[in-house]
Amino acid sequence: MKRPRLCLLFFGSLLAISTSWAQSQKTTEEKKTGKIDSIQQLQEIVVTATRSERQLGALPMPVTVVSGKQIQKMGSVRLNDVLQEQTGLMPVTNHGNGIQIQGFDPDYTLILVDGEPLIGRTSGTLELSRVAVGNIKQIEIVKGPASSLYGSEALAGVINIITEKPEGLKGSLKGRYGTNETIDLTGDFSYRYRKLGVYTFVNRYHTGGYDFTPAEYGNTVDPFTNYTYNTKLTYDFSEKVKLSLSGRYFTESQTSASVVSLEGASDTISGTGKVTDWNINPTLTVKFAPRFKTNFRLYASRYHTSSLLSYEKDNSVYDETFFTQTFLRPEVIAEFSPVKKHTITFGGGGTRESVFATRYTNKKYFSTVYGLFQYEWLANKDLTLIAGGRFDHHSLYGGQISPKLSGQYEILPWLAFRASLGTGFKAPDFRQVYLNFTNSTVGYSVFGIEEQKAGIDTYEALGQIARYLVDSTLLNQTGRLKAERSVAYNAGFKITPIPRVMGNINFFRNNIQNLINTHPLAEKTNGQYIYGYQNISRSVMQGIETDWTYQLNKHLSVSAGYQLLYAYDQDVLNQIAEGKIYIRDPKTLKTSRMKKSQYGGLLNRSRHSGNIKFFYEDTRTGISGSVRGIYRGKYGLADTDGNGALNEGDEYVKGYMLWNIAMAKTFRKMLTVQAGIDNLFNFRNTAQITTIPGRIVYTSLQFVLAKNQ
């Protein structure tokens, strides 16, 4: 890491602190009169970081909260649109729209809805556009490994979507129409009377897709329509015993058409794809004593996709696939406070997962049994300490222990230091173990570690192996992949010099061992490759994140965030130091040893990223709005010169800036009209970024049917 840049950012932050502290001398009267409220984020209640309700300001780890009110001002309708505007969260597209946290790919972030995991990672990335945002109360983002509470897949962090609960009597209808024939329709209803509560949410989303290459057959993104249904029932038997039952159902259908080439001839194909996803979650909360509470939870989920593509000339089948995943988890979590300022959280459970798909031989199963423990100590008004850990026993990979320690110390009333040290782990997923796939059109193959030997032997017997790219004797030793592990360090400051200003600075470093990577095993006689999976010894991701919020007055606030990220493969750095990696000058064609300064790090990671946001709200006039700018610096796309390291200029995607605006007017607290533009200046990179369609213009109308004041 370039230390001068870190020092510059650190001292710049200190300068901002000093400036804010000086301003505080001018706002004494405001403090006395209360003309400008304190920033309320410190008082928000979150549950994800500790699995129990805590004030955000008291947590000793990096946590971001996005409120439902803020989402409404943004005008967003899908989860991926909301997350990509948050500091340190980068959009990543790989068989779906995912999010990268602190340099980790989407595979390493656990996505929860009301504390329960979404499933359906067909190729590692969970499609975030599956999640509508119309019923979201708040989103909690915990950065850094959370395996001590949540186990595998939480190596990078946790994103928990908290949805609305039954309260009072209210309901609403909302419709939005925008570019690309995009229609979003939402309705919800909430009712609570004495012991019984009911909440229902329905959403329909449709888009006509878009096409960057109109001269060619087929669309860049094909039209699709999806529906989301969510229901919650709650019943309070007494103050001590409460029951809730929630369920979610999602379905999507998409039509597609394209041209394929086979043996020099071109044919058009078309067909449909369908996705269904459902889950159910009964929870019983029992308060056995004033300081002893237990949650009994059961969660069941099923995710299914199917696709059928046929030749248009004769309607014969070109490709037919399916993927089915199931997940079942019983769990018991207890919270006990033996004495004041001491809280113990403990519990355990088990999971059973299965996958049955076209690309797998027979049905595959994983199971895990786990137990967790956490101790929280409020030593005094200035010091908070949290220590805990979790033990997971995986049916294929044995035992994994994930401890974590974090603390926060209030140095001054406006300055607190917080730090955490934790470990995370991620067991290899189904595809890395059992995948058996050959692309019938292109001709390449990919095998999981358990299918690797049999797959290679089959092509060897057919005489289709041109050469091996690894020691062929190792292919006879199937072995098993090791679980990925990380040790993470987070340290920083929480700064509130005056009631109107709040800032966070966080330094992070993640050391990852046994990172699982795709690598070629052999070349076929058709020129294509056979791929497998392997562990690479060590990777490092480190950097700084900072967020600042300034409440200019009671109507207008401005916030800004920035992330500096260094992500690299330690093995590549070692090879560079040993002079084993070479680069060729594209102009002179001279070859030279690569220097450390020429190494661009891991692919798809931006060194610099940030955002700036303005939010306005005047409850008296009913006018609200936002202006948001999101910047992503250049990032590596591919190793085009084949030297195994990112280094050339044409190996990068250029950085870009997106501006989104939205304005709304509410009439008599019942009718809200909103209009907005995403990607205001129509940025497009049709060759390298197909997920940014260009300028999106939309308008929406919301009517509140009834609401208890």
C-alpha positions in Angstrom: 0.0 0.0 0.0 1.2 3.5 -0.7 1.5 4.9 2.8 1.7 8.6 1.7 -1.9 8.4 0.4 -3.1 6.9 3.6 -1.4 9.5 5.6 -2.9 12.3 3.4 -6.4 10.9 3.8 -5.9 10.5 7.6 -4.6 14.1 8.1 -7.3 15.4 5.8 -9.9 13.8 8.1 -8.2 15.3 11.1 -8.5 18.7 9.3 -12.2 18.1 8.9 -12.5 17.3 12.6 -10.7 20.5 13.5 -12.8 22.6 11.2 -16.0 21.0 12.6 -14.8 21.6 16.2 -14.2 25.2 15.4 -17.7 25.5 14.0 -19.1 24.0 17.2 -18.1 27.2 19.0 -20.6 29.1 16.7 -23.5 26.7 17.3 -23.9 26.9 21.0 -27.2 28.8 20.6 -28.4 26.1 18.3 -27.7 23.5 20.9 -29.6 25.4 23.5 -32.6 26.2 21.4 -32.7 22.9 19.5 -33.3 24.7 16.1 -31.3 22.1 14.3 -31.8 18.5 15.4 -28.9 16.1 16.1 -28.2 13.5 13.4 -30.6 10.7 14.3 -28.6 7.9 12.9 -26.8 7.4 16.2 -30.0 6.4 17.8 -31.2 3.9 15.2 -31.8 0.4 16.4 -30.0 -2.4 14.5 -30.0 -6.2 15.1 -27.6 -7.7 12.5 -24.3 -6.8 14.1 -25.0 -8.6 17.4 -28.2 -10.6 16.6 -30.0 -8.5 19.2 -31.3 -5.0 19.3 -28.6 -2.4 19.9 -28.3 1.3 19.2 -26.1 2.0 16.2 -24.0 4.5 18.0 -22.9 1.9 20.6 -21.7 -0.8 18.1 -17.9 -1.3 17.9 -17.8 -2.4 14.3 -18.6 -0.8 10.9 -22.3 -0.8 10.3 -24.3 1.2 7.7 -28.0 1.7 7.9 -30.2 2.7 5.0 -33.7 3.6 6.1 -36.9 3.0 4.1 -37.5 6.7 4.1 -34.2 7.3 2.4 -35.0 4.6 -0.2 -38.2 6.4 -1.0 -36.4 9.7 -1.5 -34.0 7.9 -3.9 -36.9 6.6 -6.0 -35.3 3.1 -6.2 -37.4 0.0 -6.7 -34.9 -2.9 -6.7 -32.3 -3.8 -4.0 -29.2 -3.6 -6.3 -30.0 0.0 -7.2 -30.0 0.9 -3.5 -26.8 -1.0 -2.5 -24.6 0.3 -5.3 -25.0 3.9 -3.9 -23.4 3.0 -0.6 -19.8 3.6 0.3 -17.5 0.6 -0.3 -20.2 -1.4 -2.1 -19.4 -2.1 -5.7 -21.8 -3.5 -8.3 -20.5 -6.8 -9.9 -22.1 -8.7 -12.7 -21.3 -12.4 -13.1 -24.4 -14.5 -13.8 -26.4 -12.0 -11.9 -26.2 -8.5 -10.3 -24.2 -8.8 -7.0 -22.3 -6.5 -4.6 -18.7 -6.5 -3.7 -17.7 -5.5 -0.1 -14.2 -4.4 0.8 -12.9 -6.0 -2.3 -14.6 -9.4 -1.8 -16.7 -10.9 -4.7 -20.5 -11.3 -4.1 -20.0 -15.0 -3.2 -18.6 -13.9 0.2 -21.4 -11.7 1.4 -24.4 -13.2 3.2 -27.7 -11.7 2.1 -30.5 -12.0 4.6 -34.2 -11.0 4.7 -35.4 -10.5 8.3 -32.4 -12.5 9.5 -32.8 -15.5 7.2 -30.6 -16.2 4.1 -31.7 -15.9 0.5 -30.6 -18.9 -1.6 -30.1 -19.4 -5.3 -26.5 -18.7 -6.1 -26.4 -20.7 -9.4 -23.0 -19.4 -10.3 -21.8 -17.8 -7.0 -23.6 -14.5 -7.4 -27.0 -13.9 -5.8 -29.3 -11.9 -8.1 -30.1 -8.8 -6.0 -32.7 -7.5 -8.5 -35.0 -10.3 -7.2 -35.7 -8.2 -4.1 -38.2 -5.4 -4.3 -37.7 -2.5 -1.8 -41.3 -1.3 -1.4 -41.7 -3.1 2.0 -38.2 -2.4 3.4 -38.1 -0.7 6.8 -34.3 -0.5 6.8 -31.2 -2.2 5.4 -28.3 -3.1 7.7 -24.9 -3.5 6.2 -22.2 -5.1 8.4 -18.7 -4.9 6.9 -16.0 -7.4 7.8 -16.2 -11.1 8.6 -19.4 -12.1 10.4 -18.8 -15.8 10.5 -18.7 -15.7 14.4 -22.5 -15.1 14.2 -23.6 -16.3 10.8 -21.1 -18.9 9.6 -20.1 -19.6 6.0 -20.8 -17.0 3.2 -20.3 -14.2 5.7 -16.6 -13.8 5.0 -16.9 -10.3 3.7 -19.9 -9.2 5.7 -23.7 -9.3 6.0 -26.5 -7.4 4.3 -29.8 -7.8 6.2 -33.0 -6.5 4.7 -35.5 -5.7 7.5 -39.1 -5.6 6.2 -42.1 -3.9 7.6 -44.1 -5.4 10.5 -47.9 -5.1 11.3 -48.7 -1.8 13.0 -51.9 0.2 13.2 -54.1 0.4 10.2 -52.6 1.5 7.0 -52.3 0.7 3.3 -50.9 2.1 0.1 -50.8 1.7 -3.6 -47.9 2.8 -5.8 -47.2 2.7 -9.5 -44.1 3.8 -11.4 -43.5 4.0 -15.2 -40.1 4.6 -16.8 -37.7 4.2 -19.7 -37.6 0.7 -21.4 -41.3 0.2 -20.7 -40.4 -0.4 -17.1 -43.5 -0.7 -14.9 -43.4 -1.2 -11.1 -46.7 -1.7 -9.2 -46.8 -2.1 -5.4 -49.5 -2.5 -2.8 -49.4 -3.2 0.9 -51.7 -3.4 3.8 -51.0 -3.5 7.6 -53.5 -4.2 10.4 -52.9 -4.6 14.1 -55.6 -5.1 16.7 -54.8 -6.1 20.3 -52.9 -9.4 20.0 -53.2 -9.9 16.3 -51.1 -8.3 13.5 -51.3 -8.8 9.7 -49.1 -7.4 7.0 -49.3 -8.1 3.3 -47.1 -6.8 0.4 -47.5 -7.4 -3.3 -45.2 -6.2 -6.1 -45.2 -6.6 -9.9 -42.1 -5.5 -11.9 -41.8 -5.6 -15.7 -39.2 -4.2 -18.1 -39.1 -4.4 -21.9 -35.3 -4.8 -21.8 -32.9 -2.9 -24.0 -30.5 -3.5 -26.9 -27.1 -1.9 -27.5 -26.7 -3.6 -30.9 -30.0 -3.1 -32.8 -28.3 -4.3 -36.1 -27.9 -7.7 -34.6 -30.5 -10.3 -33.7 -31.5 -10.4 -30.0 -31.4 -8.0 -27.1 -28.6 -7.0 -24.7 -31.2 -7.5 -21.8 -34.3 -9.5 -22.7 -37.8 -8.5 -21.4 -38.9 -10.1 -18.1 -41.7 -9.8 -15.6 -41.7 -10.8 -11.9 -44.0 -10.9 -8.9 -43.3 -10.7 -5.2 -45.7 -11.7 -2.4 -44.8 -11.2 1.3 -47.0 -11.8 4.3 -46.4 -11.6 8.1 -48.7 -12.7 10.8 -48.0 -11.9 14.5 -49.9 -13.0 17.6 -49.0 -12.0 21.2 -50.2 -14.7 23.6 -48.9 -12.5 26.4 -46.1 -10.1 27.1 -43.8 -13.1 27.5 -44.8 -15.3 24.6 -45.0 -14.0 21.0 -45.4 -15.8 17.7 -44.7 -14.6 14.2 -45.1 -16.3 10.8 -43.7 -14.8 7.7 -43.6 -16.1 4.1 -42.3 -14.8 0.8 -43.0 -16.0 -2.8 -41.2 -14.7 -5.9 -41.7 -15.7 -9.5 -40.1 -14.4 -12.7 -40.5 -15.2 -16.4 -38.2 -14.0 -19.2 -38.3 -14.5 -23.0 -35.0 -14.5 -24.9 -33.8 -14.8 -28.5 -30.3 -15.0 -30.0 -28.1 -16.3 -32.8 -25.7 -19.2 -32.3 -23.0 -20.5 -34.6 -22.2 -24.2 -34.8 -19.7 -25.7 -37.3 -19.7 -22.6 -39.4 -23.5 -22.3 -39.7 -25.7 -19.8 -37.9 -29.1 -20.5 -36.4 -31.6 -18.4 -34.4 -32.9 -19.8 -31.1 -35.5 -18.5 -28.7 -37.3 -19.6 -25.6 -38.3 -18.9 -22.1 -36.8 -19.0 -18.6 -38.6 -19.1 -15.3 -37.5 -18.6 -11.7 -39.5 -19.4 -8.5 -38.4 -18.8 -5.0 -40.3 -19.3 -1.8 -39.6 -19.4 1.9 -41.5 -19.7 5.2 -40.3 -18.7 8.7 -42.2 -19.3 12.0 -40.6 -17.7 15.0 -41.6 -18.2 18.7 -40.2 -15.7 21.2 -40.4 -16.6 24.9 -39.3 -14.4 27.7 -38.6 -16.8 30.5 -37.5 -14.1 32.9 -37.0 -10.3 32.8 -33.4 -10.8 31.6 -33.7 -14.1 29.7 -35.3 -14.2 26.2 -35.2 -17.1 23.7 -36.1 -17.2 20.0 -37.1 -20.5 18.4 -36.8 -20.2 14.6 -37.5 -22.5 11.7 -36.6 -21.5 8.2 -37.4 -23.4 4.9 -36.7 -22.2 1.4 -36.7 -23.5 -2.2 -35.3 -21.9 -5.3 -35.9 -23.3 -8.8 -35.0 -22.2 -12.3 -35.8 -23.7 -15.7 -35.0 -22.8 -19.2 -35.9 -24.2 -22.6 -34.3 -22.8 -25.8 -35.4 -24.1 -29.3 -34.3 -23.6 -32.9 -36.8 -21.3 -34.6 -36.6 -23.1 -37.9 -38.0 -26.4 -36.7 -38.7 -25.9 -33.0 -36.3 -28.7 -32.0 -34.7 -28.3 -28.6 -31.3 -26.5 -28.5 -30.8 -26.5 -24.7 -32.9 -27.4 -21.7 -31.7 -26.8 -18.1 -33.0 -26.7 -14.6 -31.6 -25.9 -11.1 -33.3 -26.6 -7.8 -31.9 -25.7 -4.4 -33.5 -26.4 -1.0 -32.5 -25.1 2.4 -33.8 -26.0 5.9 -32.6 -24.6 9.2 -33.9 -25.0 12.8 -32.3 -22.6 15.2 -32.5 -21.5 18.9 -30.9 -18.3 20.0 -31.0 -17.1 23.7 -30.1 -13.7 25.2 -29.3 -13.6 28.9 -28.3 -10.6 31.1 -27.1 -12.1 34.4 -26.3 -8.6 35.8 -26.6 -5.1 34.5 -24.2 -4.2 31.7 -23.4 -7.8 30.9 -25.2 -9.6 28.0 -24.7 -13.2 26.8 -26.0 -14.5 23.5 -25.8 -18.2 22.8 -27.5 -20.8 20.7 -27.2 -23.2 17.9 -28.9 -25.0 15.1 -28.3 -27.0 11.9 -28.8 -26.6 8.2 -29.4 -29.1 5.4 -29.0 -28.0 1.8 -29.6 -29.9 -1.4 -29.0 -29.1 -5.1 -30.5 -31.0 -8.1 -29.6 -29.6 -11.4 -28.7 -30.3 -15.1 -25.0 -29.6 -14.4 -24.8 -32.0 -11.5 -24.6 -35.8 -11.4 -27.5 -36.9 -9.2 -28.8 -34.9 -6.2 -26.2 -33.4 -3.9 -26.4 -32.6 -0.1 -24.5 -30.5 2.4 -25.4 -30.4 6.1 -23.9 -28.2 9.0 -24.4 -28.3 12.7 -23.3 -25.1 14.6 -23.2 -23.4 18.0 -22.4 -19.8 18.8 -21.6 -17.7 21.9 -21.2 -13.9 22.4 -20.4 -11.9 25.5 -21.1 -8.1 25.6 -19.7 -6.0 28.4 -20.6 -2.3 28.9 -17.6 -1.7 31.2 -18.5 1.9 31.8 -20.1 4.8 29.9 -16.9 5.0 27.7 -16.0 1.4 27.0 -17.8 -1.4 25.2 -16.4 -4.8 24.6 -17.8 -7.7 22.6 -16.2 -11.2 22.3 -17.6 -14.3 20.7 -17.2 -17.2 18.4 -19.0 -19.9 16.5 -18.2 -23.5 15.7 -19.5 -25.1 12.5 -19.2 -28.7 11.6 -19.7 -29.2 7.8 -20.6 -32.6 6.5 -17.8 -32.5 3.9 -15.2 -30.1 5.4 -15.3 -30.9 9.1 -15.0 -28.3 11.9 -14.4 -24.6 11.6 -14.0 -22.2 14.5 -14.6 -18.5 13.9 -13.8 -16.2 16.9 -14.2 -12.4 17.0 -13.3 -9.6 19.4 -14.4 -5.9 19.1 -14.4 -2.9 21.3 -15.2 0.8 21.4 -13.8 3.5 23.6 -15.0 7.0 23.9 -11.9 9.2 24.0 -13.9 12.5 24.1 -17.6 13.2 24.0 -17.3 13.7 20.3 -14.6 11.2 19.4 -14.7 7.4 19.8 -12.2 4.8 18.8 -13.4 1.3 17.7 -11.6 -1.8 16.5 -12.3 -5.4 15.8 -10.4 -8.5 15.0 -12.2 -11.5 13.6 -11.9 -14.6 11.4 -14.3 -15.7 8.7 -14.6 -18.9 6.7 -16.4 -20.0 3.5 -16.8 -23.7 2.7 -16.6 -24.6 -1.0 -20.1 -24.5 -2.6 -21.9 -27.1 -4.7 -20.4 -26.1 -8.0 -16.8 -26.0 -6.7 -17.3 -29.6 -5.5 -19.7 -31.3 -7.8 -20.1 -29.3 -11.0 -20.0 -31.3 -14.3 -20.6 -29.0 -17.2 -19.6 -28.8 -20.8 -20.7 -26.0 -23.1 -22.0 -27.8 -26.1 -21.6 -24.7 -28.4 -18.2 -23.3 -27.4 -16.8 -26.6 -26.3 -15.1 -25.8 -22.9 -15.7 -27.9 -19.7 -15.8 -27.1 -16.0 -15.5 -29.8 -13.3 -15.8 -29.5 -9.5 -13.1 -31.1 -7.5 -15.0 -34.4 -7.0 -15.8 -34.7 -10.7 -12.4 -33.6 -12.0 -10.7 -37.0 -12.3 -13.6 -38.7 -14.0 -14.1 -35.9 -16.4 -10.4 -35.8 -17.4 -10.4 -39.6 -17.8 -13.4 -39.5 -20.1 -11.8 -37.0 -22.5 -8.4 -38.9 -22.3 -10.2 -42.1 -23.4 -11.8 -40.3 -26.3 -8.4 -38.9 -27.4 -9.5 -35.3 -27.0 -6.7 -34.1 -24.6 -4.1 -32.1 -26.6 -1.9 -31.2 -23.6 -2.0 -31.0 -19.8 -1.5 -27.6 -18.1 -0.8 -29.1 -14.7 1.2 -32.1 -13.5 -1.0 -35.0 -14.8 -0.1 -37.1 -11.8 -1.9 -34.6 -9.6 -5.1 -35.2 -11.5 -5.1 -38.8 -10.2 -5.2 -37.4 -6.6 -8.7 -36.0 -6.5 -8.4 -34.6 -3.0 -10.7 -32.0 -1.6 -10.6 -28.2 -1.7 -9.9 -26.5 1.6 -12.4 -24.0 3.1 -11.4 -20.4 2.6 -10.4 -18.5 5.6 -9.7 -14.9 6.4 -8.3 -12.8 9.3 -9.7 -9.3 9.3 -8.7 -6.2 11.1 -10.9 -3.1 11.3 -9.9 0.0 13.3 -11.2 3.6 13.1 -12.9 6.6 14.6 -16.5 7.7 15.0 -16.6 11.5 15.1 -19.5 13.7 16.2 -17.9 17.1 16.9 -21.2 19.0 16.7 -24.8 17.9 16.5 -25.0 18.5 12.8 -21.9 16.6 11.8 -21.1 12.9 12.0 -18.1 11.1 10.5 -16.6 7.6 10.4 -13.1 6.6 9.4 -12.3 2.9 9.1 -9.0 1.2 8.2 -9.4 -2.4 7.2 -7.2 -5.3 6.2 -8.3 -8.9 5.2 -5.8 -11.7 4.9 -7.4 -14.5 2.9 -6.0 -18.0 2.9 -7.0 -20.8 0.5 -8.9 -18.5 -1.8 -10.7 -20.8 -4.4 -9.9 -19.9 -8.0 -10.9 -21.3 -11.4 -7.8 -22.5 -13.3 -7.3 -24.5 -16.6 -6.3 -28.2 -16.2 -5.9 -29.2 -19.8 -6.4 -28.1 -23.4 -8.7 -30.1 -25.7 -8.0 -31.0 -29.3 -10.7 -28.4 -30.3 -8.6 -25.6 -28.8 -10.9 -25.2 -25.7 -10.0 -25.8 -22.1 -11.0 -28.0 -19.2 -11.3 -26.0 -16.0 -11.2 -27.0 -12.4 -10.9 -25.3 -9.0 -7.9 -24.8 -6.8 -6.8 -23.0 -3.6 -4.4 -20.2 -3.9 -2.3 -19.6 -0.8 -2.8 -15.9 0.2 -4.6 -12.8 -1.0 -4.8 -9.4 0.7 -7.4 -6.7 0.6 -6.9 -3.6 2.6 -7.8 0.1 2.5 -9.7 3.0 4.1 -13.4 3.9 4.1 -14.7 7.2 5.3 -18.3 8.6 5.5 -19.4 12.1 6.5 -22.9 13.6 7.0 -23.6 17.3 7.5 -27.1 18.5 8.4 -27.0 22.0 6.8 -30.4 22.9 8.2 -33.6 21.1 9.2 -34.5 20.4 5.6 -31.2 19.7 3.8 -28.4 17.3 4.5 -25.3 16.4 2.5 -23.2 13.2 2.9 -20.0 12.0 1.2 -18.1 8.7 1.2 -14.9 7.4 -0.2 -13.1 4.1 -0.3 -9.4 3.5 -1.1 -8.8 -0.2 -1.8 -5.7 -2.3 -2.5 -6.5 -5.9 -3.4 -3.7 -8.2 -4.6 -2.5 -11.8 -4.9 0.5 -12.3 -2.6 1.8 -15.1 -4.9 1.9 -12.7 -7.9 3.8 -10.1 -5.8 6.3 -12.8 -4.8 6.8 -13.7 -8.5 7.3 -10.0 -9.4 9.9 -9.7 -6.7 11.7 -12.8 -8.0 11.6 -11.4 -11.6 9.5 -14.2 -12.9 6.7 -12.1 -14.6 7.4 -10.2 -17.8 5.6 -7.5 -19.7 5.9 -6.3 -23.3 5.7 -2.7 -24.4 2.9 -2.5 -27.0 4.8 0.2 -29.0 8.4 -1.0 -28.9 7.6 -4.7 -28.4 10.4 -4.8 -25.9 10.1 -7.3 -23.1 11.1 -6.4 -19.5 10.6 -7.7 -16.0 7.4 -6.4 -14.4 7.8 -3.9 -11.5 5.6 -3.9 -8.4 4.4 -0.4 -9.3 3.0 -1.8 -12.6 0.8 -4.5 -10.9 -2.8 -3.5 -10.8 -4.0 -6.0 -8.3 -7.0 -8.4 -8.5 -9.4 -8.1 -11.4 -12.7 -6.1 -11.0 -11.5 -4.0 -8.0 -11.5 -0.2 -8.2 -8.7 1.5 -6.3 -10.9 4.6 -5.8 -14.6 4.9 -5.4 -17.0 7.3 -3.6 -20.3 9.1 -3.5 -21.9 12.4 -2.7 -25.6 12.8 -1.8 -28.0 15.6 -1.1 -31.3 14.9 0.6 -34.1 17.5 1.1 -37.3 17.2 2.9 -39.9 19.8 4.0 -42.8 18.2 5.8 -44.7 21.5 5.8 -44.8 21.8 2.0 -44.6 18.1 1.3 -41.6 18.6 -1.0 -38.7 16.1 -0.8 -35.9 15.0 -3.1 -32.4 13.9 -3.6 -29.3 14.3 -5.9 -26.8 11.5 -5.7 -23.4 11.1 -7.4 -21.7 7.7 -7.5 -18.1 7.3 -8.7 -16.3 4.1 -9.6 -12.6 4.3 -10.5 -11.0 2.2 -13.2 -10.8 -1.5 -12.7 -9.2 -4.6 -14.3 -11.3 -6.5 -16.7 -9.1 -9.3 -18.1 -5.4 -10.4 -18.3 -5.2 -9.9 -22.1 -1.4 -10.4 -22.4 -1.5 -13.7 -20.5 1.3 -13.1 -18.0 -1.0 -13.8 -15.0 -0.9 -10.3 -13.7 -3.0 -7.1 -14.3 -0.8 -4.5 -15.8 -1.6 -3.2 -19.3 -3.8 -0.1 -20.0 -6.2 -2.1 -22.3 -6.8 -4.6 -19.5 -8.8 -1.9 -17.6 -12.3 -0.5 -17.7 -12.3 3.3 -17.5 -13.8 4.9 -14.4 -17.1 6.6 -14.5 -19.5 8.8 -12.6 -23.3 8.4 -12.4 -25.7 11.1 -11.3 -29.3 10.3 -10.1 -31.9 12.8 -9.1 -35.5 12.5 -7.7 -38.1 15.0 -6.6 -41.5 14.4 -4.9 -44.5 16.3 -3.7 -47.0 15.0 -1.1 -50.5 16.3 -1.0 -52.4 16.1 2.4 -50.2 13.2 3.5 -52.2 11.0 1.1 -51.0 11.5 -2.4 -47.3 11.6 -3.5 -46.1 12.3 -7.0 -42.5 11.6 -7.8 -40.3 12.0 -10.8 -36.6 11.2 -11.4 -33.8 10.5 -13.7 -31.1 7.8 -13.1 -27.9 8.2 -15.0 -28.6 11.9 -15.7 -25.8 12.4 -18.2 -26.5 9.1 -20.1 -23.2 7.3 -19.4 -22.8 4.1 -21.4 -20.0 1.6 -22.1 -21.7 -0.8 -24.4 -18.7 -3.0 -25.0 -17.6 -3.6 -21.4 -20.5 -2.7 -19.1 -23.8 -4.0 -20.4 -25.7 -3.6 -17.0 -25.9 0.3 -17.3 -28.6 0.9 -19.9 -28.2 4.6 -20.2 -30.5 7.4 -19.0 -33.6 6.2 -17.2 -36.5 8.7 -16.8 -39.4 7.7 -14.6 -42.5 9.0 -12.8 -44.5 7.5 -9.9 -47.7 8.0 -8.0 -48.4 6.7 -4.5 -51.7 6.8 -2.7 -52.0 6.1 1.1 -55.3 4.5 1.7 -55.4 4.8 5.5 -52.9 5.5 8.2 -53.0 5.8 12.0 -51.4 9.0 13.1 
